[in-house]
Amino acid sequence: TSTSLSSLPIFLNSTTVSAWANQGSAGGSFTQATGSAQPLFVASNINGKPGLRGDGSNDALVYSGAASTLITATDGAFYFAVRPISIIRDNAAAYQNDSVFGVGDANFGMSLRSSTVAMRGFNGAGIDTTGNVSVVVGTPIVLGWRHTGGVLSVFGNNGTPVTVASGNTIRTAAPRLFQSYTGSATFANIDLCEVVGV
């Protein structure tokens, strides 16, 4: 069954989502074939809009192409309309925490960390960052992850970007939603209503 999620078509497997199609010029979809690992579809989510909910246990959607096809190597950004339901992990390495998105080799993405209840970005060299943007469990926020000329910045609600690293590259690995590093549990218990790559 196909329905619309903030103008993006999703494919429902009963109450869970097996695919979220990219409407940008790059095409492709974020998919999950395993039913038990598909995020839940919530018809009235952030601000009454439809969205997806990751369970923080094993839910994840994986893009059909490389991250470098979604944003350019020199200038690009991702924006996420997110509401954290809970923040489960508290690891010193950013890539080992609850991930909004990332790639399976842990070399770039955005994750939440429970001790600071803050969003962290990590760069194309896999280096953890210290630039945090505070988030509050249960409160919606638009999170931004920007890559410009090799400089990585993160920000919340279109606020002042916090520069977290330089010398970055955009990965060729396939990005994931609700998860990044596949070597440990990095699944996020969040509501996600919109993803925009520019």
C-alpha positions in Angstrom: 0.0 0.0 0.0 1.3 3.5 -0.9 0.4 6.5 1.1 1.9 10.0 1.5 4.2 11.1 4.3 4.8 14.9 4.1 4.5 14.5 0.3 6.9 11.6 0.2 5.4 8.2 -0.8 5.9 5.4 1.7 4.9 1.8 1.5 3.1 0.2 4.4 3.4 -3.4 5.5 0.2 -3.3 7.7 1.3 -0.7 10.4 5.0 -0.6 9.6 6.9 1.0 6.8 8.9 -1.1 4.3 10.0 1.7 2.0 10.3 5.5 1.9 10.8 6.8 -1.6 13.2 9.7 -2.3 11.4 12.4 -4.3 14.6 14.3 -5.2 16.5 14.1 -8.5 18.7 11.3 -7.1 15.8 8.9 -6.8 16.1 5.7 -4.9 14.4 4.7 -1.6 15.1 4.0 2.0 13.9 0.4 2.5 13.7 -2.4 5.1 12.6 -5.9 4.0 12.5 -7.5 7.5 9.1 -6.8 9.0 10.3 -6.8 12.6 12.9 -4.1 11.8 10.5 -1.7 10.0 9.6 1.5 11.8 6.0 2.1 12.8 3.8 4.4 10.8 2.1 7.0 13.1 -0.7 8.9 11.3 -0.8 11.8 13.7 2.8 12.4 14.8 4.7 15.7 15.2 2.3 18.6 15.1 -0.4 16.2 13.9 1.5 15.3 10.7 2.2 11.7 9.7 5.5 10.2 10.5 7.7 7.2 11.4 8.7 5.9 14.8 11.9 3.9 15.4 11.8 1.6 18.4 15.4 2.0 19.5 15.9 -1.7 19.3 16.3 -2.8 15.6 14.3 -0.5 13.4 16.2 1.0 10.4 15.7 2.0 6.8 18.6 1.8 4.4 19.1 3.9 1.2 19.4 2.1 -2.1 22.4 4.2 -3.2 25.4 6.0 -1.9 25.3 9.0 0.4 27.3 11.0 -2.2 24.3 10.7 -4.6 22.1 12.6 -2.1 24.3 15.6 -1.4 27.4 16.8 -3.2 31.0 16.3 -2.0 31.6 20.0 -1.5 28.3 21.5 -0.3 25.2 19.9 1.0 23.0 19.4 4.1 20.4 17.1 5.6 17.5 18.4 7.7 15.4 16.1 10.0 12.1 16.9 11.7 12.6 14.7 14.9 11.1 14.1 18.3 13.2 12.0 20.6 11.0 9.5 22.5 13.8 8.3 24.7 17.6 8.5 24.5 18.9 5.0 25.4 22.7 5.0 25.1 25.6 7.0 26.6 28.8 6.0 25.0 31.9 8.2 24.7 32.1 7.5 21.0 29.4 9.5 19.2 28.9 6.8 16.5 27.9 4.2 19.2 24.9 6.2 20.4 21.2 6.5 19.2 21.5 7.5 15.5 19.1 9.7 13.6 21.1 8.8 10.5 24.5 7.6 9.3 26.4 5.0 7.4 27.1 1.5 8.5 30.9 2.0 8.7 30.3 4.8 11.3 32.1 7.4 9.2 29.5 10.0 9.2 26.1 10.7 10.7 24.2 12.3 13.6 23.4 10.7 16.9 21.9 11.5 20.3 23.7 10.9 23.6 21.9 10.5 26.9 24.3 12.1 29.3 24.0 15.4 27.6 20.7 14.9 25.8 22.5 16.4 22.8 22.8 15.9 19.2 26.3 15.0 17.9 27.7 14.9 14.4 30.7 12.9 13.2 32.7 13.4 10.1 33.9 11.6 7.0 37.0 10.5 8.8 35.1 8.9 11.6 36.2 11.4 14.2 33.8 12.2 17.1 32.9 15.8 17.5 32.4 18.1 20.4 29.9 20.4 18.8 26.6 19.6 20.4 23.1 21.0 19.9 20.8 20.4 22.9 17.5 18.5 22.4 14.8 17.6 24.9 13.1 14.2 25.1 9.5 14.6 23.9 10.0 18.0 22.2 10.1 18.3 18.4 13.1 19.9 16.8 14.5 20.4 13.3 18.1 19.1 13.3 20.5 20.1 10.6 23.7 18.4 9.4 25.7 20.6 7.0 28.8 19.9 4.9 30.3 22.9 3.2 33.8 22.8 1.6 34.8 20.0 3.9 33.6 21.7 7.0 30.9 19.9 9.0 28.4 21.8 11.1 25.3 20.8 13.1 22.4 22.9 14.3 18.9 22.8 15.7 15.8 24.7 14.7 17.8 26.6 12.1 19.9 28.2 14.8 23.6 29.1 14.6 25.5 26.2 13.2 28.1 24.7 15.4 31.3 23.8 13.5 32.4 20.4 14.6 35.1 19.2 12.2 36.9 20.1 9.0 38.6 18.1 6.2 35.5 15.9 5.6 34.4 14.0 2.6 31.0 12.6 1.7 30.9 8.8 2.0 30.0 6.4 -0.8 28.4 4.0 1.6 24.6 3.8 1.8 23.1 6.0 4.5 20.6 4.7 7.1 17.7 6.3 9.0 17.3 5.4 12.7 20.7 3.7 12.7 24.3 4.3 11.7 27.2 2.0 12.8 26.3 -1.6 12.3 29.0 -2.9 14.6 27.0 -2.1 17.7 23.4 -1.2 18.6 22.9 2.4 17.4 19.1 2.4 16.8 17.1 5.5 17.8 13.8 5.7 19.6 12.5 8.8 17.7 9.7 10.1 15.7 10.8 11.2 12.2 8.4 13.2 10.0 10.6 14.8 7.4 14.0 14.3 5.8 15.3 16.8 3.3 18.7 16.7 1.5 19.9 19.8 -0.3 
